[in-house]
Amino acid sequence: MSENNNSIGMNELVDYQKKTYSPFMDKIMRFLWKCGGADEQILRYAPYSDHIKNAGIGGVVLATTVMAAIAMGFAMHTIFAAPSGKNDPITGEAILEGNWFITLPVALVWGLIIFNLDRFIVATVKGDGTEKITMSEWGSMMPRLIMAILIGLTISAPLETYIFQKEITRELSQSKALTVQMKKNQIETKYESLISLAEKKKNEKKIALDNLETKRSFYEDEVMKETNNVTCGPRCEAKKEQQAKFLNEVYNPVLKEFQKADDEYNKLVNTKTEQLKLKEEETDKEVFGFLDQILALEQLSKPQSISIKDEVSGKIEEKEIRGSGFWPIWLVRLLFMIVEIAPVIFKFMLNKSSYDYMQENVSQILEAKQGISLEYITDENNNLHKVRENYNARRIVEVAKRQNELEKENALHAITLYAEKEREDIEKDPTKFIQKDNSES
């Protein structure tokens, strides 16, 4: 457009100078560019759209780093948690408190590891400059994509346990109750036969003792009849002797056996009760770790049902008491995976921009300055190939080769001249040459 129309032409709109920002925004943009692995010196002279694109890629890498650090921090805080001495006012369970001296360093190191991995992934991704992702690009993308998916799953696991904390707590409480019941059943099974045998033995001794109880009462009555008078005569003494003999030889041994059987039975019952109480206390004191929370999360992804017996038909039916949490859990996982793999996919889908061409241009200039030439060669199948020629290396090789040739020529020339001089000496005085040869030999 002309200036007569009071309009601005393209030459006035395009600013070929490098873009500048306010001091605060400049620090933010530079930091995000570094996070995305961009070359700041080249990017300064690229259009604003390239600034935003590379800042966005760096922002995704930074966000993933922060999420990874938080996830690892939460995992470490859970793994190394210890009872704080306080109880939850609602559940009554001991409140666990993590170790910040372990959590913070590990979370920071893990965040830096993920940061470097993500920056490496997005910095090394190079597409063909078109929006379409070809099969060859999928092949190049796959290793980076798999790495990004694994990183996303690793990051999502600890955060999932925090997002579904209430559901996991409920699942762990149910698991603890089932564990207590299972341990109780094991103890019940262990002592069932022992207590049954002890009870049977006790009952047998009780029956035998009850059978002797009538006879013992009879002897007591007989002695009482004979001792109605103040004095105990010979008949009374005889009855007492019979009673004493019966008690010592018959009744007391059976009574002792009954008491022993009763003690054994009571001991087994008390031992079983103590072990049931001990197992319950041990299970209540158990602290659930990070792996327990992960397993509880996986359990939530499956439907839960209980067996109910129909009183009319007598059939046992499975009744679902809770649906599957598979999709809610996997939606959270997919969210983290998408955040992780999005930069990889988008970089293969992005068209080449000014920054990409400028980067290639600067790379070729730097290579040329170092004696590296880039050429494109077409083969017989009309496929284009990049060929790099190292001129500095070729120059050094040629110099060394020429130097060796010249040294060889000089050596031959020196030998020739020396031979000619010796020939002249021989012609002047042959005897001297022969004597010299004999003395050397």
C-alpha positions in Angstrom: 0.0 0.0 0.0 1.1 3.5 -0.6 1.8 6.2 1.9 -0.7 8.5 0.1 -3.6 6.5 1.4 -2.3 7.1 5.0 -1.9 3.4 5.3 1.1 1.4 6.6 2.9 -1.0 4.2 4.3 -4.4 5.0 7.9 -3.0 5.2 6.8 -0.7 8.0 5.0 -3.6 9.8 7.8 -6.1 9.7 10.5 -5.5 12.4 13.7 -7.2 11.4 15.3 -6.3 14.8 15.3 -8.8 17.6 12.2 -8.8 19.8 12.5 -7.3 23.3 10.3 -7.6 26.4 10.1 -6.0 29.8 12.8 -7.1 32.2 10.3 -9.4 34.1 8.8 -10.9 30.9 12.2 -11.2 29.4 13.4 -13.5 32.2 10.2 -15.6 32.0 10.5 -16.0 28.2 14.2 -16.9 28.4 13.6 -19.4 31.1 10.7 -21.1 29.2 12.8 -21.2 26.0 15.6 -22.9 27.9 13.1 -25.4 29.3 12.0 -26.2 25.8 15.5 -26.6 24.5 15.3 -23.6 22.1 18.3 -21.5 20.9 17.7 -18.1 22.5 20.2 -16.3 20.2 18.4 -17.4 17.1 14.9 -17.2 18.5 15.4 -13.5 19.4 15.2 -12.7 15.7 12.3 -15.0 14.9 8.6 -13.8 14.7 6.5 -13.5 17.8 4.6 -16.7 17.0 7.8 -18.7 17.3 8.4 -17.0 20.7 5.0 -18.2 21.9 5.3 -21.6 20.4 8.7 -22.4 22.1 7.6 -20.8 25.3 4.5 -23.0 25.3 6.7 -26.1 24.8 8.9 -25.0 27.6 5.9 -24.4 29.8 4.7 -28.0 29.3 8.1 -29.3 30.2 8.1 -27.1 33.3 4.6 -28.2 34.3 5.6 -31.8 33.9 8.7 -31.2 36.1 6.6 -29.6 38.8 4.0 -32.5 38.7 6.8 -35.0 38.9 8.5 -33.3 41.9 5.1 -33.1 43.7 4.3 -36.7 42.9 7.6 -38.0 44.1 7.5 -35.8 47.2 4.0 -37.2 48.1 5.3 -40.7 47.5 8.3 -40.2 49.7 6.2 -38.5 52.3 4.0 -41.5 52.4 6.7 -44.2 52.2 8.8 -42.7 55.1 5.8 -41.6 57.2 5.8 -42.5 60.9 3.2 -42.2 63.6 3.1 -38.7 65.0 1.6 -39.7 68.3 -1.8 -38.1 67.4 -5.0 -39.8 66.4 -7.5 -38.8 63.9 -10.6 -37.4 65.7 -13.0 -39.1 63.2 -11.4 -42.5 62.5 -9.4 -42.8 65.7 -6.4 -44.0 63.6 -2.9 -42.8 64.2 -1.9 -39.7 62.2 1.2 -40.3 60.1 3.8 -37.7 59.6 6.4 -37.7 56.8 10.1 -36.9 56.9 10.7 -33.6 55.1 14.5 -34.1 55.2 14.0 -37.1 52.9 11.0 -35.8 50.9 12.4 -32.5 49.7 15.8 -33.7 48.4 14.4 -36.8 46.6 11.5 -34.8 45.1 14.0 -32.1 43.8 16.3 -34.7 42.3 13.4 -36.6 40.7 12.0 -33.3 39.3 15.4 -32.5 37.7 15.7 -36.0 36.2 12.2 -35.7 34.6 13.1 -32.1 33.5 16.2 -33.3 31.7 14.4 -36.3 30.1 11.5 -34.1 28.9 13.8 -31.4 27.5 15.9 -34.0 25.8 12.7 -35.6 24.2 11.3 -32.3 22.9 14.7 -30.9 21.8 15.5 -34.0 19.7 12.1 -34.4 18.0 12.4 -33.3 14.4 9.4 -33.7 12.0 9.3 -33.3 8.2 7.8 -29.8 8.5 4.2 -30.8 7.6 1.1 -31.3 9.6 0.7 -34.9 8.5 2.5 -37.5 10.6 4.0 -40.1 8.2 4.8 -43.7 9.0 8.5 -43.0 9.1 7.8 -40.2 11.6 5.7 -42.6 13.7 8.8 -44.9 13.7 11.0 -42.1 14.8 8.5 -40.9 17.4 7.8 -44.3 19.0 10.8 -44.6 21.3 10.3 -41.0 22.6 6.5 -41.7 22.8 7.1 -44.8 24.9 9.5 -43.0 27.1 6.9 -40.1 27.6 4.1 -42.6 28.4 6.2 -44.3 31.0 7.1 -40.9 32.6 3.4 -40.0 32.5 2.4 -43.2 34.3 5.2 -42.7 36.9 4.1 -39.2 37.6 0.4 -40.0 37.8 0.6 -42.9 40.3 1.4 -40.9 43.4 -1.0 -38.1 42.5 -3.8 -40.6 41.9 -3.4 -41.9 45.4 -3.9 -38.3 46.6 -6.8 -37.5 44.4 -8.7 -40.7 45.4 -7.5 -40.6 49.0 -10.9 -41.0 50.6 -11.8 -44.0 48.4 -8.4 -45.6 49.1 -8.8 -45.0 52.9 -12.2 -46.7 52.7 -10.8 -49.6 50.7 -7.9 -50.0 53.1 -10.2 -50.0 56.1 -12.2 -52.8 54.5 -9.0 -54.6 53.6 -7.9 -54.3 57.2 -11.2 -55.7 58.5 -10.9 -58.6 56.1 -7.3 -59.2 57.1 -8.4 -59.3 60.8 -11.2 -61.7 60.0 -8.9 -63.9 58.0 -6.3 -64.1 60.8 -9.1 -64.8 63.3 -10.4 -67.6 61.0 -6.9 -69.1 60.9 -6.6 -69.0 64.6 -10.2 -70.5 65.0 -9.3 -73.3 62.6 -6.0 -73.9 64.4 -7.6 -74.3 67.8 -11.0 -75.7 66.7 -9.8 -79.4 66.7 -7.6 -78.9 69.8 -10.4 -77.3 71.9 -12.9 -79.9 70.6 -10.6 -82.8 71.7 -10.0 -81.0 75.1 -13.7 -80.5 75.6 -14.5 -84.1 74.7 -11.9 -85.3 77.2 -13.2 -82.9 79.8 -16.8 -84.1 79.3 -15.7 -87.8 79.5 -14.0 -87.1 82.8 -17.1 -85.2 84.0 -19.4 -88.1 83.2 -17.1 -90.5 85.0 -17.0 -88.1 88.0 -20.7 -87.7 87.9 -21.1 -91.4 88.0 -19.0 -91.6 91.2 -20.7 -88.6 92.7 -23.7 -90.8 93.8 -21.5 -93.3 95.5 -19.6 -90.4 97.2 -22.9 -89.0 98.5 -23.9 -92.4 99.7 -20.8 -92.7 101.8 -21.3 -89.2 103.2 -24.9 -90.1 104.2 -23.7 -93.4 105.9 -21.1 -91.5 107.9 -23.7 -88.9 108.8 -26.1 -91.5 110.1 -23.4 -93.1 112.3 -22.2 -89.8 113.7 -25.6 -88.6 114.8 -24.6 -89.5 118.3 -21.8 -87.7 120.0 -19.5 -90.6 120.0 -18.3 -92.6 116.9 -18.2 -96.2 117.6 -16.6 -99.1 115.7 -19.3 -99.1 113.1 -18.8 -95.4 112.5 -15.1 -95.8 112.2 -15.6 -98.6 109.7 -17.8 -96.4 107.6 -15.2 -93.6 107.7 -12.5 -96.0 106.6 -14.7 -97.1 103.6 -15.4 -93.5 102.7 -11.7 -92.6 103.0 -10.6 -95.6 100.9 -13.2 -94.7 98.2 -12.1 -91.1 98.1 -8.4 -91.8 97.9 -8.5 -94.8 95.6 -11.4 -94.1 93.3 -13.0 -90.6 93.5 -10.0 -88.3 94.0 -8.0 -89.7 91.0 -11.0 -89.2 88.7 -11.5 -85.7 90.2 -7.8 -84.9 89.5 -8.1 -86.1 86.0 -11.2 -84.0 85.5 -9.5 -80.9 86.9 -6.5 -81.5 84.7 -8.7 -81.9 81.6 -10.7 -78.7 82.7 -7.4 -76.8 83.1 -6.2 -77.9 79.6 -9.5 -76.9 78.1 -9.5 -73.5 79.8 -5.9 -72.9 78.8 -6.6 -73.6 75.1 -9.7 -71.3 75.3 -7.7 -68.5 77.0 -4.7 -68.9 74.6 -7.1 -68.7 71.6 -8.7 -65.6 73.0 -5.4 -63.9 73.7 -4.1 -64.7 70.2 -7.3 -63.4 68.6 -6.9 -60.1 70.6 -3.2 -59.9 69.8 -3.8 -60.4 66.0 -6.4 -57.7 66.0 -4.1 -55.3 67.9 -1.2 -56.1 65.5 -3.4 -55.5 62.4 -4.7 -52.2 63.9 -1.1 -51.0 64.4 -0.1 -51.9 60.9 0.7 -48.8 58.8 -0.3 -48.8 55.1 2.5 -47.9 52.8 2.6 -46.4 49.3 2.4 -49.8 47.6 -0.7 -50.7 49.7 -2.4 -47.5 48.4 -1.5 -48.4 44.8 -2.9 -51.9 45.2 -6.1 -50.4 46.8 -6.4 -48.0 43.8 -6.2 -51.0 41.5 -8.8 -52.8 43.6 -11.1 -49.8 43.2 -10.9 -50.2 39.4 -12.8 -53.5 39.8 -16.4 -54.0 40.8 -17.1 -55.3 44.3 -19.8 -57.8 45.1 -20.8 -60.0 48.1 -22.5 -63.4 48.2 -26.0 -63.4 49.6 -28.1 -66.6 50.3 -31.7 -66.4 49.3 -33.8 -67.6 52.2 -36.6 -68.9 50.0 -34.7 -70.7 47.3 -31.5 -71.3 49.2 -29.4 -70.3 46.3 -26.3 -68.1 46.8 -26.3 -65.0 44.6 -23.6 -62.4 43.9 -24.9 -58.9 44.6 -22.8 -55.9 43.5 -22.3 -53.4 46.2 -19.9 -51.1 44.3 -19.3 -50.4 40.7 -16.0 -50.3 38.9 -13.8 -47.1 39.2 -11.8 -48.2 36.2 -12.7 -45.2 33.9 -12.4 -42.4 36.5 -8.9 -43.7 37.5 -7.8 -44.2 33.9 -9.1 -40.8 32.9 -6.7 -39.2 35.5 -3.9 -41.4 34.2 -4.6 -40.5 30.6 -4.6 -36.8 31.5 -1.1 -37.0 32.9 0.1 -39.1 29.9 -1.5 -36.6 27.4 0.3 -33.7 29.1 3.6 -35.7 28.8 3.2 -36.9 25.2 1.5 -33.8 23.8 4.8 -31.9 23.0 6.2 -34.9 21.2 3.2 -35.3 19.0 2.7 -31.6 18.4 6.3 -31.1 17.3 5.8 -33.7 14.6 2.6 -32.0 13.5 4.0 -28.4 13.4 4.8 -26.8 10.1 8.3 -25.4 9.7 8.5 -21.9 10.9 11.0 -19.0 10.5 12.8 -20.2 13.6 13.4 -23.7 12.1 14.7 -22.3 8.9 16.9 -19.8 10.7 18.2 -22.6 12.9 19.1 -24.7 9.9 20.7 -21.7 8.3 22.9 -20.9 11.3 23.8 -24.6 11.6 25.0 -24.7 8.0 27.0 -21.5 8.4 28.7 -22.9 11.5 29.4 -26.1 9.7 30.8 -24.2 6.7 33.1 -22.2 9.0 34.4 -25.5 10.4 35.0 -26.9 6.9 31.8 -29.0 6.7 29.7 -28.9 3.5 26.1 -30.1 3.2 25.0 -31.4 -0.2 21.9 -33.0 -1.5 22.3 -36.0 -3.8 19.5 -37.8 -5.7 19.9 -41.6 -6.1 18.6 -43.8 -8.9 15.2 -44.1 -7.1 14.8 -40.4 -7.1 15.3 -40.3 -3.3 17.0 -37.2 -1.8 19.9 -37.8 0.5 22.0 -35.5 2.6 25.7 -35.8 2.3 28.2 -34.0 4.5 31.7 -33.4 3.3 34.4 -32.6 5.9 36.8 -30.3 4.0 39.1 -29.5 6.9 39.8 -33.2 7.4 40.3 -33.7 3.6 42.7 -30.7 3.6 44.7 -32.1 6.4 44.9 -35.4 4.7 46.0 -33.9 1.4 48.6 -31.7 3.2 50.0 -34.7 5.0 50.0 -36.8 1.8 51.8 -34.1 -0.2 54.3 -33.6 2.6 55.1 -37.3 2.6 55.6 -37.3 -1.2 57.9 -34.3 -1.0 59.9 -35.9 1.8 60.2 -39.1 -0.2 61.4 -37.1 -3.3 64.0 -35.2 -1.2 65.2 -38.4 0.4 65.7 -40.0 -3.1 67.4 -36.9 -4.4 69.8 -36.8 -1.4 70.7 -40.4 -1.9 71.4 -39.8 -5.6 73.6 -36.8 -4.8 75.5 -38.8 -2.2 76.1 -41.7 -4.7 77.4 -39.3 -7.3 79.9 -37.7 -4.8 81.1 -41.2 -3.8 81.6 -42.1 -7.5 83.8 -39.0 -8.0 85.9 -40.0 -5.0 86.3 -43.5 -6.3 87.5 -42.3 -9.7 90.1 -40.0 -8.0 91.5 -42.7 -5.6 90.0 -46.3 -5.9 92.6 -47.7 -3.4 91.4 -45.4 -0.6 87.8 -46.6 -1.1 88.8 -50.3 -1.0 90.9 -49.8 2.1 88.0 -47.9 3.8 85.6 -50.7 2.9 87.9 -53.4 4.3 88.4 -51.4 7.6 84.7 -51.1 8.1 84.1 -54.8 7.5 
